[in-house]
Amino acid sequence: APPPHAPHHHHRTTYRTPTMACFKSQYADELVATANAMSVPGKGILAADESTGTIGKRFAGISVENIEENRRAYRELLFTTDGFEKHCSGVIMFEETLGQSCRDGTTFVDLLNAKAIIPGIKVDKGVVPLPGNTQGETTTQGLDGLGERCAGYYARGARFAKWRAVLTIGDTLPSSQCLDDNAECLARYAAICQQNGLVPIVEPEILTDGAHGIEKCAEVTERVLNAVFAALMKHKVMLEGMILKPNMVTGGSNGPKATRGEVADATVTALRRTCPAAVPGILFLSGGQSEDDATAHLDLMNKGGSDVKKNPWTLSFSYGRALQTSCLKAWVGAEANVPAAQAALLRVSEANSKASLGQC
């Protein structure tokens, strides 16, 4: 008689599957543990990784000068919000912020770790025109020296990273040149991160610009995510140790507006068709949606009745503007307004936390 099968061990140190047979990293178990911690239902990620230029735009809206001390003070306000850790599993920082400290000298990394919030880092170097492309499409730079940078960020306490690719919808867009290039860059970035102990957040953002309807966005989202996962497989990225940060499926900003229910349904359908069950968490970008819309869409996706049980991954948030808009408006750069600004952040985080459980 054939020998009985060995019992199934759930905590394997190497993840052997036909397509990922050679993913080996001393960090394999740690990557899985970090990605799972980032995917806890009821928590999401605060994207506070605005570059110096982008935070300048946010500050200009509230007439705050864009200098390092103001940037530091604002991030301290966010990170020291009492109770924020109940709704937040991780924070994405810009490189400058990773090295900053609270006024009392506590480093931001130590502060976040003390609250059991995982520190993360944006590692891409921004969007640039795609050479040879006549339609204004872009690629993302930052692969040069990325391995050394990731090793350095890990040593400084970061445990996950983010890279944003940007795609546009048009009659013939995204072109295959643009899609192939961005998928390839995302996959190389993800593989380099995993080699260095950082969980990669893979962010292919399809902009809402355009007059297209929700069906066109659904079609493009499926095409983009298929290309991204094909590239991730080719580069032997361990899906259990990564996070997907996609756009929701919506109508174009100048097109017919879809209802919140349509957005929720179309988004979950596109993800079920393209995102493998091995990925632990899908944490949406807010893409300039209002705070209310971003929360309502997420809530409806997680409400889906018994149907939601078919989702293999956590659906939660990785919001920037959709967590910070009210907070910035309440703060307007004044020390005296810090408690009110923190209360605004807490209110919005709590709403999204409930939305990730379908409990709004």
Number of C-alpha atoms within 10 A of each C-alpha: 3 4 5 6 6 6 6 7 6 6 8 10 13 17 17 13 10 7 13 18 12 14 18 17 16 13 18 21 17 18 27 19 15 21 24 19 18 28 25 19 22 23 30 29 26 25 25 24 23 20 16 15 10 12 15 17 14 18 21 13 12 14 12 17 13 17 11 13 11 14 22 19 18 21 19 20 20 22 22 16 17 14 13 21 21 17 24 25 25 26 25 26 25 19 17 14 22 21 14 20 18 17 10 6 8 12 17 23 22 15 17 19 14 11 17 15 23 23 25 31 29 23 25 20 14 16 15 13 14 17 11 9 12 8 15 12 21 22 20 20 18 14 16 10 8 17 17 12 15 25 17 13 24 20 12 13 17 23 24 31 28 27 23 24 22 20 23 22 20 16 9 9 15 21 17 12 13 22 25 15 19 26 25 20 23 26 24 19 27 28 23 21 28 27 20 23 26 29 33 32 30 26 22 24 21 21 18 23 14 15 16 20 18 22 14 17 26 21 13 21 25 20 15 24 21 17 18 26 21 15 21 24 15 14 19 19 27 29 25 22 28 30 25 22 26 26 20 28 29 26 24 20 14 12 15 13 16 16 12 18 15 17 22 23 15 20 24 18 14 20 22 15 11 17 20 14 14 13 21 24 29 24 28 22 25 24 18 14 16 14 20 12 14 24 27 20 25 28 26 23 26 24 19 16 10 7 10 14 11 9 13 15 21 21 28 31 33 27 27 20 23 27 28 23 17 19 26 23 17 20 21 19 20 11 12 10 16 22 16 15 27 24 18 22 24 22 16 21 28 21 21 33 25 21 27 30 20 23 14 17
